[in-house]
Amino acid sequence: MTDGPDPAERPDPVERPEPAESTAGSPRPARPADAEIAARLAAALRAPDPSARLQAALTAGTRPDPALVEGLVHRCRVEPDLNVREMLTWALLRHDREATIPQLVAELASPIPQARSQALHTISKIGDRRALPAITPALLRDADEHVARTAWRTASGLLDADRDPAGARLLLRELASQLGRGSAEMQHSLTRAFVAVGRASQPVVERSRQAADARVRIHALATLAMLRDPELRFDDAVDDARRSSFGAHLMRRPAGGQPVGDAAAGSGTAGTGPAGTGPAGTDAAGSAAADASADGPSAG
């Protein structure tokens, strides 16, 4: 963290007058009004120096006050420094969840991706399952990869699949629709979400192991391996899945090169193209070639 100005020059957003020693018959100073407290915090969180903003968030968490919650949540939308964002989350955790959860849930509808992702992150840290219904299919399929990944992690962490099997089915259906999406790091995040949900994930992921799209198929096979052994490295699981998928396709093709069996029938997940084609019209033989040539999971 860069050196900032002298601490004496940094604004203190929530510094309140210390009550003076009471003398006979003299009242203690009144607490500052909520608007004044909120204004002090907002000013301090706009300081150009990240260390000053960090100190402001630390002070807000050290001295919780309901008047600070809105300012902390709003700053999460635009704060560029990761360390300061983490301190903002910590400060919100120090406040009463009855005050923080409604404002964080409201942020999930924000058009600002960082507002959505930071609200999801903070909800995951609070761990209040009452927020789970607010994690909608739109968030789980969010076009912003960081938002989607945070939504997967938060929803899977809040869900208790044993107590809420219906909720687990709904969540797993949405997670399965994202198999094969994005980079290896993103696919690993989705796999971790399936593992966090637990054994209820297996039959859902199994349905994608014969998908026409090689990316979906390989990701599903790697996820099934990690459901069996959560300690397995994701890269190793993907390598094994690619070899297994390619070998299975070779076994389905006769010498003439025409696909047979379920490859000819185009067995895949719902929403794929006509029989024998993947989402982009790739036939089963082309899908096998994709297995052989894929350099890791999809980098898209």
C-alpha positions in Angstrom: 0.0 0.0 0.0 1.4 3.4 -0.9 2.5 5.8 1.8 -0.2 8.4 2.3 -0.3 11.8 3.9 0.5 12.2 7.6 -2.2 10.5 9.7 -3.0 13.8 11.4 -4.1 15.2 8.0 -6.5 12.3 7.2 -10.2 12.9 7.7 -12.0 10.7 10.2 -15.5 10.0 8.9 -17.1 8.9 12.1 -15.2 10.6 14.7 -17.7 11.7 17.3 -17.1 14.2 20.1 -16.1 12.3 23.2 -18.5 13.0 26.1 -17.0 15.5 28.4 -16.5 14.6 32.0 -19.8 15.2 33.7 -19.9 17.8 36.3 -22.7 18.4 38.7 -25.8 19.5 36.8 -24.1 19.6 33.3 -25.5 17.4 30.5 -23.3 15.3 28.2 -22.9 16.5 24.6 -25.6 15.2 22.3 -24.7 12.6 19.7 -24.2 14.0 16.1 -27.2 13.7 13.8 -27.4 10.8 11.4 -27.0 13.1 8.5 -23.8 14.6 9.9 -22.3 11.1 10.6 -23.1 9.9 7.1 -21.7 13.1 5.5 -18.4 12.6 7.4 -18.1 9.1 6.2 -18.9 9.9 2.6 -16.3 12.7 2.6 -13.6 10.4 4.1 -14.3 7.6 1.6 -13.8 10.0 -1.2 -10.3 10.8 -0.1 -7.7 10.5 -2.9 -5.3 8.4 -0.8 -6.3 4.7 -0.5 -4.8 4.5 3.0 -7.1 7.3 4.1 -10.1 5.5 2.7 -9.0 2.3 4.4 -8.8 4.1 7.7 -12.2 5.5 7.2 -13.7 2.1 6.6 -11.8 0.7 9.6 -13.2 3.4 11.8 -16.7 2.8 10.5 -16.4 -0.9 11.5 -14.8 -0.2 14.8 -17.6 2.1 15.8 -20.7 0.7 14.1 -23.6 3.0 13.6 -26.8 2.4 11.6 -26.3 5.8 10.0 -23.1 4.5 8.3 -24.5 1.5 6.5 -25.8 3.3 3.4 -22.6 5.1 2.8 -20.5 1.9 3.1 -22.8 0.1 0.7 -22.7 2.9 -1.8 -18.9 3.1 -1.7 -18.6 -0.5 -2.6 -20.1 0.3 -6.0 -17.1 2.4 -7.1 -14.1 1.7 -4.7 -11.2 0.8 -7.0 -8.8 -0.5 -4.3 -9.2 -4.2 -3.4 -7.9 -3.7 0.2 -10.4 -0.9 0.8 -13.2 -3.0 -0.6 -12.4 -5.8 1.8 -12.3 -3.3 4.7 -15.7 -2.0 3.5 -17.1 -5.5 3.6 -15.6 -6.0 7.1 -17.2 -2.8 8.3 -20.6 -4.0 7.0 -20.1 -7.3 8.8 -19.7 -5.3 12.1 -23.1 -3.8 11.7 -26.5 -5.3 12.5 -27.5 -7.6 9.6 -31.1 -6.4 9.9 -29.8 -3.1 8.6 -27.3 -4.4 6.1 -29.1 -7.3 4.3 -31.9 -5.2 2.8 -29.5 -2.6 1.4 -27.2 -5.3 0.0 -30.1 -7.2 -1.6 -31.2 -3.9 -3.2 -27.7 -3.6 -4.7 -28.1 -6.9 -6.6 -30.4 -5.1 -9.1 -27.8 -2.4 -9.7 -26.7 -1.8 -13.3 -23.1 -1.5 -12.0 -21.4 -4.9 -12.1 -19.1 -4.1 -9.1 -22.1 -3.2 -7.0 -23.6 -6.6 -7.8 -20.5 -8.5 -7.2 -19.5 -6.7 -4.0 -23.0 -7.1 -2.6 -22.9 -10.8 -3.3 -19.5 -11.1 -1.7 -20.6 -9.3 1.4 -23.8 -11.4 1.6 -21.6 -14.6 1.4 -19.5 -13.3 4.3 -22.6 -12.5 6.4 -24.0 -16.0 5.7 -27.6 -15.2 6.2 -29.7 -17.7 4.2 -32.6 -15.3 4.0 -30.8 -13.6 1.2 -30.7 -16.7 -1.0 -34.0 -16.0 -2.9 -32.5 -12.7 -4.0 -29.8 -14.5 -6.0 -31.8 -14.9 -9.2 -31.2 -16.9 -12.4 -30.2 -13.6 -14.0 -27.4 -13.2 -11.5 -26.3 -16.8 -11.9 -26.2 -16.3 -15.7 -24.8 -12.7 -15.5 -22.9 -11.6 -18.5 -20.2 -10.2 -16.2 -18.0 -13.1 -15.4 -17.0 -11.8 -11.9 -20.6 -11.3 -11.0 -21.6 -14.8 -12.2 -18.8 -16.5 -10.3 -19.5 -14.6 -7.1 -23.2 -15.5 -7.5 -22.3 -19.2 -7.9 -20.1 -19.2 -4.8 -22.6 -17.2 -2.7 -25.7 -19.3 -3.6 -23.9 -22.6 -3.2 -22.5 -21.5 0.2 -25.9 -20.3 1.5 -27.9 -23.3 0.3 -28.6 -26.3 2.6 -29.5 -29.0 0.0 -30.7 -31.4 2.7 -33.2 -28.9 4.2 -34.2 -27.3 0.9 -34.2 -30.0 -1.9 -36.5 -27.9 -4.1 -34.2 -24.9 -3.8 -31.2 -27.2 -4.6 -32.9 -28.5 -7.8 -33.5 -24.9 -9.0 -30.0 -23.8 -8.2 -28.4 -26.9 -9.8 -30.4 -26.5 -12.9 -29.1 -23.0 -13.4 -25.5 -24.1 -12.6 -25.7 -26.9 -15.1 -26.7 -24.4 -17.8 -23.3 -22.7 -17.3 -21.1 -25.9 -17.8 -18.4 -25.2 -20.3 -18.6 -21.4 -19.9 -15.5 -19.3 -20.0 -11.9 -19.8 -19.0 -10.4 -22.6 -16.9 -10.6 -20.3 -13.8 -14.2 -19.7 -14.4 -15.0 -23.3 -15.0 -13.1 -24.2 -11.8 -15.4 -21.7 -9.9 -18.5 -23.5 -11.2 -17.1 -26.9 -10.3 -16.4 -25.6 -6.7 -20.1 -24.5 -6.5 -21.3 -28.0 -7.5 -18.9 -29.5 -4.9 -20.2 -27.1 -2.2 -23.8 -28.2 -2.9 -22.8 -31.8 -2.4 -24.2 -35.1 -3.5 -27.3 -33.6 -5.0 -25.1 -32.2 -7.7 -24.1 -35.6 -9.1 -27.3 -36.7 -11.0 -27.6 -33.1 -12.5 -24.0 -33.1 -13.8 -24.3 -36.7 -15.0 -26.9 -35.5 -17.6 -24.2 -33.4 -19.3 -21.5 -36.0 -19.6 -22.7 -37.0 -23.0 -23.4 -33.4 -24.3 -22.7 -32.7 -27.9 -20.6 -29.7 -27.0 -17.1 -30.9 -26.1 -16.5 -28.0 -23.7 -19.7 -28.9 -21.7 -18.9 -32.7 -21.8 -15.3 -32.3 -20.6 -16.3 -29.8 -17.9 -19.1 -32.2 -16.7 -16.7 -35.1 -16.5 -14.1 -33.1 -14.6 -16.8 -31.9 -12.2 -17.9 -35.5 -11.6 -14.4 -36.5 -10.8 -14.1 -33.7 -8.3 -17.4 -34.6 -6.7 -15.9 -38.0 -6.1 -12.6 -36.5 -4.9 -12.8 -32.8 -3.8 -9.0 -32.9 -3.2 -8.3 -33.6 -6.9 -6.6 -30.7 -8.8 -9.0 -29.2 -11.3 -6.3 -29.2 -14.1 -5.7 -32.9 -13.6 -9.5 -33.6 -13.6 -9.8 -31.7 -16.9 -6.9 -33.6 -18.5 -8.4 -36.9 -17.5 -11.8 -35.8 -18.7 -10.4 -34.8 -22.1 -8.7 -38.1 -22.6 -11.8 -40.1 -21.5 -14.1 -38.0 -23.7 -11.9 -38.3 -26.8 -11.5 -42.1 -26.3 -15.2 -42.6 -25.9 -15.9 -40.8 -29.2 -13.2 -42.9 -31.0 -14.9 -46.1 -29.8 -18.2 -44.9 -31.1 -16.9 -44.3 -34.7 -16.6 -47.2 -37.2 -13.7 -47.5 -39.7 -15.7 -45.4 -42.3 -15.7 -42.5 -39.9 -19.4 -42.2 -39.6 -20.6 -41.7 -36.0 -22.7 -44.4 -34.5 -24.7 -45.1 -31.3 -25.5 -42.1 -29.2 -23.0 -39.9 -31.1 -25.2 -40.4 -34.2 -28.3 -39.7 -32.2 -26.8 -36.5 -31.0 -27.2 -37.2 -27.3 -26.8 -33.9 -25.6 -28.3 -31.5 -23.2 -31.5 -29.6 -23.8 -31.2 -26.7 -26.1 -28.7 -28.3 -28.5 -29.2 -28.3 -32.2 -30.7 -31.1 -34.4 -29.7 -34.7 -33.9 -25.9 -35.1 -34.1 -25.1 -31.4 -33.8 -23.8 -29.3 -31.0 -24.9 -25.8 -30.2 -23.0 -24.4 -33.2 -23.9 -27.2 -35.5 -20.8 -29.3 -34.9 -21.4 -33.0 -35.6 -20.2 -35.7 -33.3 -17.1 -36.4 -35.3 -16.2 -32.8 -35.2 -16.8 -32.8 -31.5 -14.3 -35.6 -31.1 -11.8 -33.6 -33.0 -12.5 -30.7 -30.6 -11.7 -33.0 -27.7 -8.4 -33.9 -29.3 -7.3 -30.4 -30.1 -8.7 -28.5 -27.1 -5.9 -26.9 -25.2 -7.6 -27.0 -21.8 -11.1 -26.0 -21.1 -12.6 -23.2 -23.1 -10.7 -20.0 -22.9 -13.7 -18.0 -24.0 
